[in-house]
Structure formats: C-alpha cells, structure tokens
Amino acid sequence: MAYSVTRDITAGPLVLLGVRGSVGAVYSEHRTDCPGYGAAVELPAVLELLAAVNAGQITAAQAQGALAPFLDRLDEHHREMDALAARYDYS
C-alpha cells in the first residue's frame, strides 16, 4: 500500500520546503537491492539538489543526505507492512 509523504529537506544551507514523495510504491525489477527502492521523490526537488551540487552550493553527500527523511519513512513503512502481514499469517 503506497501513500504520499511530504517532508522538508535540508542539504547544507539549502532548505527545500514541502517536498512530496511516496513510499511503498512498486517499480521495475531494476535496482530492487538499492537503498530507496519503493520510494519516490518529486523530480523538481531532485533537480534543485543537483543544480545546487553543480553550482558548488552543496556537496553530493549533502544532497544524498537530504533524502534521508524519505529513506527513514520507507524503513518505517516496511516495518508497518511486516507487522500487518504477521497479523494475517495463517500458516
């Protein structure tokens, strides 16, 4: 069950307010073992982070770290879904 998430994100001095994303989404079979699989973040925010890296305003590590709130929420979502599945495990 996927649902929307809104988070403010910070990368060094850059603050992006109300960045929208989703967790629990299903994507292609590629990158299933990569961190963040099952989460999405609005493209304009990602492009703004990349532009700030390109301009030297923030580092790539700061841009990556700014997405941590979405990764954290994705981890939470996985725990919630595991608990829900366990409640209905009739094996």
Wavefront OBJ file of the C-alpha trace (Angstrom):
o trace
v 0.000 0.000 0.000
v 1.685 3.174 -1.186
v 0.965 6.594 0.196
v 2.156 10.174 -0.111
v 4.724 11.740 2.151
v 5.664 15.407 2.487
v 8.915 16.385 4.156
v 11.084 19.477 4.423
v 14.622 18.557 3.445
v 17.919 20.252 4.227
v 21.215 19.954 2.358
v 23.854 22.172 3.921
v 22.475 25.724 3.674
v 19.760 24.689 1.187
v 16.280 24.061 2.601
v 13.506 22.733 0.384
v 10.086 23.045 1.968
v 7.256 20.590 1.453
v 8.973 18.098 -0.819
v 6.436 15.478 -1.913
v 7.144 11.853 -2.385
v 5.673 8.431 -1.854
v 6.620 5.258 -0.055
v 5.535 1.715 -0.682
v 5.367 2.040 -4.452
v 6.248 -0.814 -6.768
v 8.772 -0.136 -9.504
v 10.544 -2.079 -12.224
v 12.673 -5.081 -11.394
v 15.841 -2.970 -11.735
v 17.654 -1.693 -8.638
v 15.489 -3.725 -6.233
v 18.505 -4.160 -3.952
v 19.366 -0.439 -3.899
v 18.606 1.848 -0.947
v 15.376 3.721 -1.525
v 13.672 1.083 -3.671
v 9.953 1.614 -3.146
v 10.197 5.362 -2.533
v 9.827 8.283 -4.919
v 10.676 11.965 -4.552
v 9.368 14.743 -6.774
v 11.673 15.390 -9.692
v 11.799 19.216 -9.304
v 13.279 18.815 -5.817
v 15.862 16.316 -7.057
v 16.784 18.641 -9.921
v 17.144 21.536 -7.481
v 19.504 19.441 -5.345
v 21.555 18.506 -8.415
v 21.710 22.141 -9.550
v 22.962 23.148 -6.106
v 25.669 20.459 -6.300
v 26.624 21.636 -9.788
v 26.834 25.252 -8.576
v 29.053 24.221 -5.654
v 26.473 25.342 -3.063
v 26.251 21.871 -1.516
v 28.170 18.616 -1.801
v 26.847 15.432 -3.365
v 26.927 13.854 0.096
v 24.739 16.677 1.436
v 22.281 16.197 -1.426
v 22.139 12.481 -0.758
v 21.748 13.066 2.972
v 18.861 15.447 2.344
v 16.805 12.486 1.133
v 17.234 10.648 4.444
v 13.734 11.607 5.688
v 12.255 9.657 2.769
v 14.525 6.680 3.433
v 13.577 6.780 7.108
v 9.874 6.852 6.240
v 10.396 3.975 3.799
v 12.023 1.915 6.564
v 9.068 2.745 8.821
v 6.685 1.698 6.060
v 8.456 -1.657 5.677
v 8.160 -2.313 9.414
v 4.455 -1.399 9.329
v 3.806 -3.716 6.385
v 5.757 -6.558 8.033
v 3.674 -6.159 11.200
v 0.462 -6.092 9.171
v 1.460 -9.208 7.248
v 2.328 -11.003 10.504
v -1.174 -10.318 11.826
v -2.654 -12.180 8.862
v -0.146 -15.034 8.649
v -2.243 -18.187 8.861
v 0.498 -20.695 8.082
l 1 2 3 4 5 6 7 8 9 10 11 12 13 14 15 16 17 18 19 20 21 22 23 24 25 26 27 28 29 30 31 32 33 34 35 36 37 38 39 40 41 42 43 44 45 46 47 48 49 50 51 52 53 54 55 56 57 58 59 60 61 62 63 64 65 66 67 68 69 70 71 72 73 74 75 76 77 78 79 80 81 82 83 84 85 86 87 88 89 90 91
